[in-house]
Amino acid sequence: MQDPHQEFFDLVASEWDLMFTSEDLERLSHIVDKLGIEKDMNVIDLGCGTGILFDLIRRKVGLSGSVTGVDFSLQMVLKAHRNFPFSNVNCIDGDVIALPLTSNYFDMGVAFSAFPYFSDKQQAVDEVHRVLKPGARFFIIHLQSSKELSDIHHKIGGVVANDTLPPADQLTTLLSNSKFTDILIDDQPGHYLASATAVKD
Ligand SMILES: C[S@@+](CC[C@H](N)C(=O)[O-])C[C@H]1O[C@@H](n2cnc3c(N)ncnc32)[C@H](O)[C@@H]1O
């Protein structure tokens, strides 16, 4: 059965880029600056949409690194391809709960404004862990607190009405179950940043 989010995001894809204000882009840029992205890194962007993070990341990793976006809305992926036709940017039409990607490849994972929509969060986190190299860090990023995000989703209603960021203790359990450690969660008005390190035996 198709996840109803797929159709929802397909329908909004053509107008998606208009949602971001220059202030949003400025704040995002500051956050991405602090993630520790370095030249040559391969970074995966989960639920990448139209690729709002691609330019910020691809400039940091350079031509010998890469950014790979994954999104299950085909319309978002097609727009991302049109927006960022660069050799170090890949965008894949796929579901985060079954990533069509090799294990132990990525140096960092990011999910900007996407985690609440993943229908099976444990499976998504398991998959992120699988594709990350040992010691790689995973970041969940929002420009709102978890409470602000829930309020926005309630107002929008429909398929996103109940999409929330898990409370800190539940997110910690999800990440720990998938063998992430060093879990940090910063949840405050106008900002949400959770991060964790992939540990492998
Ligand atoms: C709110 S949008 C954010 C897109 C982009 N990160 C941005 O901030 O512009 C959430 C995205 O997550 C994608 N998404 C939701 N669940 C997904 C899943 N299970 N697998 C892949 N993508 C998913 C949606 O298709 C949508 O494009």
The ligand as a MOL file (V3000), in Angstrom:
LIG
                    3D

  0  0  0     0  0            999 V3000
M  V30 BEGIN CTAB
M  V30 COUNTS 27 29 0 0 0
M  V30 BEGIN ATOM
M  V30 1 C 8.5810 18.4800 4.4630 0
M  V30 2 S 9.3840 17.7280 3.0860 0 CHG=1
M  V30 3 C 11.0440 18.3230 3.2820 0
M  V30 4 C 11.8540 18.2320 2.0290 0
M  V30 5 C 13.2370 18.8720 2.1260 0
M  V30 6 N 14.0830 18.1950 3.0960 0
M  V30 7 C 13.0820 20.3320 2.4490 0
M  V30 8 O 13.2440 20.6900 3.6200 0
M  V30 9 O 12.7900 21.1100 1.5380 0 CHG=-1
M  V30 10 C 9.5250 16.0300 3.6170 0
M  V30 11 C 10.0200 15.1400 2.5080 0
M  V30 12 O 10.2100 13.8260 3.0420 0
M  V30 13 C 9.8250 12.9120 2.0370 0
M  V30 14 N 9.5200 11.6350 2.6850 0
M  V30 15 C 8.5980 11.3850 3.6330 0
M  V30 16 N 8.6150 10.0860 3.9790 0
M  V30 17 C 9.5730 9.5070 3.2160 0
M  V30 18 C 10.0640 8.1810 3.0980 0
M  V30 19 N 9.5640 7.1760 3.8480 0
M  V30 20 N 11.0640 7.9330 2.2270 0
M  V30 21 C 11.5640 8.9430 1.4520 0
M  V30 22 N 11.1390 10.2230 1.5120 0
M  V30 23 C 10.1450 10.4980 2.3910 0
M  V30 24 C 8.6300 13.5550 1.3720 0
M  V30 25 O 8.3560 13.0140 0.0920 0
M  V30 26 C 9.0470 15.0120 1.3520 0
M  V30 27 O 9.6660 15.3850 0.1490 0
M  V30 END ATOM
M  V30 BEGIN BOND
M  V30 1 1 1 2
M  V30 2 1 2 3
M  V30 3 1 2 10
M  V30 4 1 3 4
M  V30 5 1 4 5
M  V30 6 1 5 6
M  V30 7 1 5 7
M  V30 8 2 7 8
M  V30 9 1 7 9
M  V30 10 1 10 11
M  V30 11 1 11 12
M  V30 12 1 11 26
M  V30 13 1 12 13
M  V30 14 1 13 14
M  V30 15 1 13 24
M  V30 16 1 14 15
M  V30 17 1 14 23
M  V30 18 2 15 16
M  V30 19 1 16 17
M  V30 20 1 17 18
M  V30 21 2 17 23
M  V30 22 1 18 19
M  V30 23 2 18 20
M  V30 24 1 20 21
M  V30 25 2 21 22
M  V30 26 1 22 23
M  V30 27 1 24 25
M  V30 28 1 24 26
M  V30 29 1 26 27
M  V30 END BOND
M  V30 END CTAB
M  END
